[in-house]
Amino acid sequence: MPVGEVLVLFVVGMAAGTVNTIVGSGSLITFPTLLAFGYPPLLANVTNNVGVLPGSFSALAVSRPELRGQGHRLVRLAAGSLIGGTTGAVLLLLLPESVFDGVAPVLILLACVMVAVQPRITAAVRRRGRPIGHGAALLWVAVLLTGVYGGYFGAAQGVILIALLGVFLDDDMPRLNAAKNVLAGLANLAAAIVFTLVTDVAWLAALAIAVGSTIGGQFGPRIGRRLPPAAYRAIIVVVGVAVSVALLVD
């Protein structure tokens, strides 16, 4: 792999780790970059999943204060993320690659919509009445289905998760964001285990992204406090729509 490609993947991995910490949907940066370097969609998806995984757990070191008191909640919901992530990964590998080729543009556009409307979702959550609570079966199923999505593709999994947690739980956004990082990380971890056991991964590309995403996940919250989230959303939406159109045309 050329040194320039490694450096680019490192940089976009760091950007993805930062964006995942603040908004979610960092895969809409790394996945299109892998496609631009000529990786087939399925290999790019698998490699991206493995590469961005460390960023989710790196961010937890910064979020330890927000995670205090959430152990009981996360233990209940973790099983849903793990089962969902495993199921999504298995579906990705069992279904024909042509299915992913057709579904990926739609999933990217859906992710772009979720990113674009996130402020309205947050505002609606804050106007909502009494939340249902983390013990509700409906929330567990919603986390499970989001995990399936995360294992199959994953872009905007974090946005979907934080929106769901905000609807069901009575807590502030920084704590919900920390919980989101745990649950999304578990879904990605389950999928990554499946991928590494049974399919090909572009390991050097994944390593370059992983190193970058680890740094981004660690320092992203500090950097993000000085950057407007709207700018992130605009960039993600523009890139995501461009990639979706490219995939559909191809």
PAKOLGU-211228 format. One record per residue (C-alpha): residue number from 1; x, y, z. Coordinates in Angstrom, 1 decimal, padded with zeros to 4 digits. Layout:
! PAKOLGU-211228
<palo pos="NUM" xx="X" yy="Y" zz="Z"/>
...
END
This chain:
! PAKOLGU-211228
<palo pos="1" xx="000.0" yy="000.0" zz="000.0"/>
<palo pos="2" xx="001.4" yy="003.4" zz="-000.9"/>
<palo pos="3" xx="002.5" yy="005.6" zz="002.0"/>
<palo pos="4" xx="000.2" yy="008.4" zz="000.8"/>
<palo pos="5" xx="-002.8" yy="006.1" zz="001.0"/>
<palo pos="6" xx="-001.8" yy="005.1" zz="004.5"/>
<palo pos="7" xx="-001.5" yy="008.7" zz="005.6"/>
<palo pos="8" xx="-004.9" yy="009.6" zz="004.1"/>
<palo pos="9" xx="-006.6" yy="006.7" zz="005.8"/>
<palo pos="10" xx="-005.0" yy="007.7" zz="009.1"/>
<palo pos="11" xx="-006.3" yy="011.2" zz="008.7"/>
<palo pos="12" xx="-009.8" yy="010.2" zz="007.8"/>
<palo pos="13" xx="-009.7" yy="007.7" zz="010.6"/>
<palo pos="14" xx="-008.9" yy="010.4" zz="013.0"/>
<palo pos="15" xx="-011.7" yy="012.6" zz="011.6"/>
<palo pos="16" xx="-014.1" yy="009.6" zz="011.9"/>
<palo pos="17" xx="-013.2" yy="009.1" zz="015.5"/>
<palo pos="18" xx="-013.8" yy="012.8" zz="016.2"/>
<palo pos="19" xx="-017.1" yy="012.9" zz="014.4"/>
<palo pos="20" xx="-018.3" yy="009.7" zz="016.0"/>
<palo pos="21" xx="-017.6" yy="011.2" zz="019.4"/>
<palo pos="22" xx="-019.6" yy="014.4" zz="018.6"/>
<palo pos="23" xx="-022.3" yy="013.5" zz="016.1"/>
<palo pos="24" xx="-021.9" yy="009.9" zz="015.0"/>
<palo pos="25" xx="-021.7" yy="008.8" zz="011.4"/>
<palo pos="26" xx="-017.9" yy="008.9" zz="011.1"/>
<palo pos="27" xx="-018.1" yy="005.9" zz="008.8"/>
<palo pos="28" xx="-019.5" yy="008.3" zz="006.2"/>
<palo pos="29" xx="-016.0" yy="009.7" zz="006.0"/>
<palo pos="30" xx="-013.9" yy="006.5" zz="006.1"/>
<palo pos="31" xx="-016.2" yy="004.2" zz="004.0"/>
<palo pos="32" xx="-016.3" yy="006.6" zz="000.9"/>
<palo pos="33" xx="-012.5" yy="007.0" zz="001.2"/>
<palo pos="34" xx="-012.0" yy="003.3" zz="001.0"/>
<palo pos="35" xx="-014.2" yy="003.2" zz="-002.0"/>
<palo pos="36" xx="-012.3" yy="006.0" zz="-003.6"/>
<palo pos="37" xx="-009.1" yy="004.0" zz="-003.2"/>
<palo pos="38" xx="-010.7" yy="001.1" zz="-005.2"/>
<palo pos="39" xx="-011.8" yy="-001.3" zz="-002.4"/>
<palo pos="40" xx="-015.0" yy="-003.2" zz="-003.4"/>
<palo pos="41" xx="-018.0" yy="-002.2" zz="-001.3"/>
<palo pos="42" xx="-018.1" yy="-005.3" zz="000.8"/>
<palo pos="43" xx="-014.4" yy="-005.3" zz="001.6"/>
<palo pos="44" xx="-014.6" yy="-001.6" zz="002.3"/>
<palo pos="45" xx="-017.5" yy="-002.1" zz="004.7"/>
<palo pos="46" xx="-015.8" yy="-004.9" zz="006.6"/>
<palo pos="47" xx="-012.4" yy="-003.0" zz="006.8"/>
<palo pos="48" xx="-014.1" yy="000.1" zz="007.9"/>
<palo pos="49" xx="-016.0" yy="-001.7" zz="010.7"/>
<palo pos="50" xx="-012.7" yy="-003.1" zz="012.0"/>
<palo pos="51" xx="-010.9" yy="000.2" zz="011.6"/>
<palo pos="52" xx="-013.3" yy="002.5" zz="013.4"/>
<palo pos="53" xx="-013.9" yy="000.1" zz="016.3"/>
<palo pos="54" xx="-011.0" yy="001.4" zz="018.6"/>
<palo pos="55" xx="-012.3" yy="004.9" zz="018.4"/>
<palo pos="56" xx="-015.5" yy="004.0" zz="020.2"/>
<palo pos="57" xx="-013.7" yy="002.6" zz="023.1"/>
<palo pos="58" xx="-011.0" yy="005.3" zz="023.1"/>
<palo pos="59" xx="-013.7" yy="007.9" zz="023.6"/>
<palo pos="60" xx="-014.8" yy="006.1" zz="026.8"/>
<palo pos="61" xx="-011.7" yy="007.2" zz="028.6"/>
<palo pos="62" xx="-012.8" yy="010.8" zz="028.1"/>
<palo pos="63" xx="-016.4" yy="010.0" zz="029.0"/>
<palo pos="64" xx="-015.8" yy="008.2" zz="032.3"/>
<palo pos="65" xx="-017.6" yy="010.9" zz="034.4"/>
<palo pos="66" xx="-020.7" yy="010.7" zz="032.2"/>
<palo pos="67" xx="-020.7" yy="006.9" zz="032.5"/>
<palo pos="68" xx="-020.9" yy="006.8" zz="036.3"/>
<palo pos="69" xx="-024.2" yy="005.3" zz="037.5"/>
<palo pos="70" xx="-025.1" yy="003.9" zz="034.1"/>
<palo pos="71" xx="-023.7" yy="000.3" zz="034.7"/>
<palo pos="72" xx="-027.1" yy="-001.2" zz="035.3"/>
<palo pos="73" xx="-028.6" yy="000.4" zz="032.3"/>
<palo pos="74" xx="-025.8" yy="-000.6" zz="030.0"/>
<palo pos="75" xx="-025.7" yy="-004.2" zz="031.2"/>
<palo pos="76" xx="-029.4" yy="-004.5" zz="030.3"/>
<palo pos="77" xx="-028.9" yy="-003.0" zz="026.8"/>
<palo pos="78" xx="-025.5" yy="-004.5" zz="026.0"/>
<palo pos="79" xx="-026.9" yy="-007.9" zz="025.0"/>
<palo pos="80" xx="-029.2" yy="-006.3" zz="022.4"/>
<palo pos="81" xx="-026.2" yy="-004.5" zz="020.8"/>
<palo pos="82" xx="-024.1" yy="-007.7" zz="020.8"/>
<palo pos="83" xx="-026.8" yy="-009.9" zz="019.4"/>
<palo pos="84" xx="-027.8" yy="-007.3" zz="016.8"/>
<palo pos="85" xx="-024.2" yy="-006.7" zz="015.7"/>
<palo pos="86" xx="-023.5" yy="-010.4" zz="015.3"/>
<palo pos="87" xx="-026.8" yy="-010.8" zz="013.3"/>
<palo pos="88" xx="-026.0" yy="-007.9" zz="011.1"/>
<palo pos="89" xx="-022.5" yy="-009.2" zz="010.3"/>
<palo pos="90" xx="-023.9" yy="-012.7" zz="009.5"/>
<palo pos="91" xx="-026.5" yy="-011.2" zz="007.2"/>
<palo pos="92" xx="-023.8" yy="-009.1" zz="005.4"/>
<palo pos="93" xx="-021.8" yy="-012.3" zz="004.7"/>
<palo pos="94" xx="-024.7" yy="-014.6" zz="003.9"/>
<palo pos="95" xx="-026.5" yy="-012.3" zz="001.5"/>
<palo pos="96" xx="-025.1" yy="-012.0" zz="-002.0"/>
<palo pos="97" xx="-022.7" yy="-009.1" zz="-002.4"/>
<palo pos="98" xx="-025.1" yy="-007.6" zz="-005.0"/>
<palo pos="99" xx="-027.6" yy="-007.1" zz="-002.2"/>
<palo pos="100" xx="-025.1" yy="-004.9" zz="-000.3"/>
<palo pos="101" xx="-024.2" yy="-003.1" zz="-003.5"/>
<palo pos="102" xx="-027.9" yy="-002.2" zz="-004.0"/>
<palo pos="103" xx="-028.7" yy="-001.5" zz="-000.3"/>
<palo pos="104" xx="-025.6" yy="000.5" zz="000.6"/>
<palo pos="105" xx="-026.6" yy="003.7" zz="-001.3"/>
<palo pos="106" xx="-030.0" yy="003.6" zz="000.4"/>
<palo pos="107" xx="-028.5" yy="003.1" zz="003.8"/>
<palo pos="108" xx="-026.0" yy="006.0" zz="003.2"/>
<palo pos="109" xx="-028.9" yy="008.3" zz="002.2"/>
<palo pos="110" xx="-030.9" yy="007.2" zz="005.2"/>
<palo pos="111" xx="-027.9" yy="008.0" zz="007.4"/>
<palo pos="112" xx="-027.5" yy="011.4" zz="005.8"/>
<palo pos="113" xx="-031.2" yy="012.2" zz="006.6"/>
<palo pos="114" xx="-030.6" yy="011.1" zz="010.2"/>
<palo pos="115" xx="-027.6" yy="013.3" zz="010.5"/>
<palo pos="116" xx="-029.4" yy="016.3" zz="008.9"/>
<palo pos="117" xx="-032.4" yy="016.1" zz="011.2"/>
<palo pos="118" xx="-030.5" yy="015.3" zz="014.4"/>
<palo pos="119" xx="-031.1" yy="018.8" zz="015.9"/>
<palo pos="120" xx="-034.9" yy="018.4" zz="015.3"/>
<palo pos="121" xx="-034.8" yy="015.0" zz="016.9"/>
<palo pos="122" xx="-033.0" yy="016.3" zz="019.9"/>
<palo pos="123" xx="-035.4" yy="019.2" zz="020.3"/>
<palo pos="124" xx="-038.4" yy="016.8" zz="020.0"/>
<palo pos="125" xx="-036.8" yy="014.6" zz="022.7"/>
<palo pos="126" xx="-036.5" yy="017.5" zz="025.0"/>
<palo pos="127" xx="-040.2" yy="018.5" zz="024.5"/>
<palo pos="128" xx="-041.3" yy="014.9" zz="025.2"/>
<palo pos="129" xx="-043.1" yy="013.9" zz="028.3"/>
<palo pos="130" xx="-042.1" yy="011.1" zz="030.7"/>
<palo pos="131" xx="-039.6" yy="008.6" zz="029.0"/>
<palo pos="132" xx="-040.3" yy="004.9" zz="029.1"/>
<palo pos="133" xx="-037.1" yy="003.8" zz="030.8"/>
<palo pos="134" xx="-034.2" yy="001.5" zz="030.1"/>
<palo pos="135" xx="-036.0" yy="-001.6" zz="031.4"/>
<palo pos="136" xx="-038.7" yy="-001.4" zz="028.7"/>
<palo pos="137" xx="-038.7" yy="-004.3" zz="026.2"/>
<palo pos="138" xx="-039.4" yy="-001.8" zz="023.4"/>
<palo pos="139" xx="-036.1" yy="000.0" zz="024.0"/>
<palo pos="140" xx="-034.2" yy="-003.3" zz="024.2"/>
<palo pos="141" xx="-035.7" yy="-004.4" zz="020.8"/>
<palo pos="142" xx="-034.9" yy="-001.0" zz="019.3"/>
<palo pos="143" xx="-031.2" yy="-001.3" zz="020.5"/>
<palo pos="144" xx="-031.1" yy="-004.8" zz="019.0"/>
<palo pos="145" xx="-032.4" yy="-003.7" zz="015.6"/>
<palo pos="146" xx="-030.0" yy="-000.8" zz="015.6"/>
<palo pos="147" xx="-027.2" yy="-003.3" zz="016.4"/>
<palo pos="148" xx="-028.3" yy="-005.3" zz="013.3"/>
<palo pos="149" xx="-028.0" yy="-002.2" zz="011.2"/>
<palo pos="150" xx="-024.6" yy="-001.4" zz="012.8"/>
<palo pos="151" xx="-023.3" yy="-004.9" zz="012.0"/>
<palo pos="152" xx="-024.6" yy="-004.8" zz="008.5"/>
<palo pos="153" xx="-023.5" yy="-001.3" zz="007.6"/>
<palo pos="154" xx="-023.2" yy="001.0" zz="010.6"/>
<palo pos="155" xx="-023.0" yy="004.6" zz="009.3"/>
<palo pos="156" xx="-025.2" yy="006.8" zz="011.5"/>
<palo pos="157" xx="-025.7" yy="003.9" zz="014.0"/>
<palo pos="158" xx="-024.6" yy="006.4" zz="016.7"/>
<palo pos="159" xx="-027.1" yy="009.0" zz="015.6"/>
<palo pos="160" xx="-030.0" yy="006.5" zz="015.6"/>
<palo pos="161" xx="-028.9" yy="005.2" zz="019.0"/>
<palo pos="162" xx="-028.7" yy="008.6" zz="020.7"/>
<palo pos="163" xx="-032.1" yy="009.5" zz="019.3"/>
<palo pos="164" xx="-033.6" yy="006.3" zz="020.7"/>
<palo pos="165" xx="-032.0" yy="006.7" zz="024.1"/>
<palo pos="166" xx="-033.2" yy="010.3" zz="024.3"/>
<palo pos="167" xx="-036.7" yy="009.2" zz="023.6"/>
<palo pos="168" xx="-036.7" yy="006.4" zz="026.1"/>
<palo pos="169" xx="-034.5" yy="007.7" zz="028.9"/>
<palo pos="170" xx="-034.7" yy="010.7" zz="031.2"/>
<palo pos="171" xx="-031.1" yy="011.9" zz="031.1"/>
<palo pos="172" xx="-028.9" yy="014.7" zz="029.7"/>
<palo pos="173" xx="-027.3" yy="014.4" zz="026.3"/>
<palo pos="174" xx="-023.6" yy="014.0" zz="027.4"/>
<palo pos="175" xx="-024.6" yy="010.9" zz="029.4"/>
<palo pos="176" xx="-026.7" yy="009.6" zz="026.6"/>
<palo pos="177" xx="-023.9" yy="010.2" zz="024.2"/>
<palo pos="178" xx="-021.5" yy="008.2" zz="026.5"/>
<palo pos="179" xx="-024.0" yy="005.3" zz="026.6"/>
<palo pos="180" xx="-024.3" yy="005.5" zz="022.8"/>
<palo pos="181" xx="-020.6" yy="005.1" zz="022.4"/>
<palo pos="182" xx="-020.6" yy="001.9" zz="024.6"/>
<palo pos="183" xx="-023.6" yy="000.3" zz="022.8"/>
<palo pos="184" xx="-022.3" yy="001.2" zz="019.3"/>
<palo pos="185" xx="-018.9" yy="000.0" zz="020.2"/>
<palo pos="186" xx="-020.3" yy="-003.4" zz="021.4"/>
<palo pos="187" xx="-022.3" yy="-003.9" zz="018.1"/>
<palo pos="188" xx="-019.2" yy="-003.1" zz="016.1"/>
<palo pos="189" xx="-017.1" yy="-005.4" zz="018.2"/>
<palo pos="190" xx="-019.4" yy="-008.3" zz="017.7"/>
<palo pos="191" xx="-019.4" yy="-007.7" zz="014.0"/>
<palo pos="192" xx="-015.7" yy="-007.3" zz="013.9"/>
<palo pos="193" xx="-015.2" yy="-010.7" zz="015.5"/>
<palo pos="194" xx="-017.4" yy="-012.3" zz="012.9"/>
<palo pos="195" xx="-015.6" yy="-010.6" zz="010.1"/>
<palo pos="196" xx="-012.1" yy="-011.4" zz="011.3"/>
<palo pos="197" xx="-013.0" yy="-015.1" zz="011.7"/>
<palo pos="198" xx="-014.7" yy="-015.8" zz="008.4"/>
<palo pos="199" xx="-013.9" yy="-013.1" zz="005.8"/>
<palo pos="200" xx="-011.2" yy="-011.0" zz="004.3"/>
<palo pos="201" xx="-010.1" yy="-007.7" zz="005.9"/>
<palo pos="202" xx="-007.7" yy="-005.2" zz="004.3"/>
<palo pos="203" xx="-005.6" yy="-005.2" zz="007.5"/>
<palo pos="204" xx="-003.1" yy="-002.4" zz="006.7"/>
<palo pos="205" xx="-006.0" yy="-000.1" zz="005.7"/>
<palo pos="206" xx="-007.9" yy="-001.1" zz="008.9"/>
<palo pos="207" xx="-004.8" yy="-000.5" zz="011.0"/>
<palo pos="208" xx="-004.3" yy="003.0" zz="009.5"/>
<palo pos="209" xx="-007.9" yy="003.9" zz="010.2"/>
<palo pos="210" xx="-007.8" yy="002.3" zz="013.7"/>
<palo pos="211" xx="-004.8" yy="004.4" zz="014.8"/>
<palo pos="212" xx="-006.5" yy="007.5" zz="013.5"/>
<palo pos="213" xx="-009.8" yy="006.7" zz="015.1"/>
<palo pos="214" xx="-008.2" yy="005.9" zz="018.4"/>
<palo pos="215" xx="-006.7" yy="009.4" zz="018.5"/>
<palo pos="216" xx="-009.8" yy="011.0" zz="017.3"/>
<palo pos="217" xx="-011.9" yy="009.2" zz="019.9"/>
<palo pos="218" xx="-009.6" yy="010.3" zz="022.6"/>
<palo pos="219" xx="-009.2" yy="014.0" zz="021.7"/>
<palo pos="220" xx="-012.4" yy="014.5" zz="019.7"/>
<palo pos="221" xx="-014.5" yy="015.7" zz="022.6"/>
<palo pos="222" xx="-012.0" yy="018.4" zz="023.4"/>
<palo pos="223" xx="-011.7" yy="019.5" zz="019.8"/>
<palo pos="224" xx="-015.4" yy="019.3" zz="019.2"/>
<palo pos="225" xx="-016.2" yy="021.8" zz="021.9"/>
<palo pos="226" xx="-014.6" yy="024.5" zz="019.7"/>
<palo pos="227" xx="-016.2" yy="023.4" zz="016.4"/>
<palo pos="228" xx="-019.8" yy="023.9" zz="015.4"/>
<palo pos="229" xx="-021.6" yy="020.5" zz="015.0"/>
<palo pos="230" xx="-023.6" yy="021.9" zz="012.1"/>
<palo pos="231" xx="-020.3" yy="022.1" zz="010.1"/>
<palo pos="232" xx="-019.8" yy="018.3" zz="010.7"/>
<palo pos="233" xx="-023.3" yy="017.5" zz="009.7"/>
<palo pos="234" xx="-023.0" yy="019.6" zz="006.5"/>
<palo pos="235" xx="-019.8" yy="017.8" zz="005.5"/>
<palo pos="236" xx="-021.1" yy="014.4" zz="006.2"/>
<palo pos="237" xx="-024.4" yy="015.0" zz="004.3"/>
<palo pos="238" xx="-022.5" yy="016.3" zz="001.3"/>
<palo pos="239" xx="-020.0" yy="013.5" zz="001.2"/>
<palo pos="240" xx="-022.7" yy="010.9" zz="001.9"/>
<palo pos="241" xx="-025.0" yy="012.1" zz="-000.9"/>
<palo pos="242" xx="-022.1" yy="012.2" zz="-003.3"/>
<palo pos="243" xx="-021.1" yy="008.6" zz="-002.5"/>
<palo pos="244" xx="-024.7" yy="007.4" zz="-002.8"/>
<palo pos="245" xx="-025.1" yy="008.9" zz="-006.2"/>
<palo pos="246" xx="-021.7" yy="007.5" zz="-007.3"/>
<palo pos="247" xx="-022.7" yy="004.0" zz="-006.1"/>
<palo pos="248" xx="-026.2" yy="004.2" zz="-007.8"/>
<palo pos="249" xx="-024.7" yy="005.4" zz="-011.1"/>
<palo pos="250" xx="-022.0" yy="002.7" zz="-011.0"/>
END
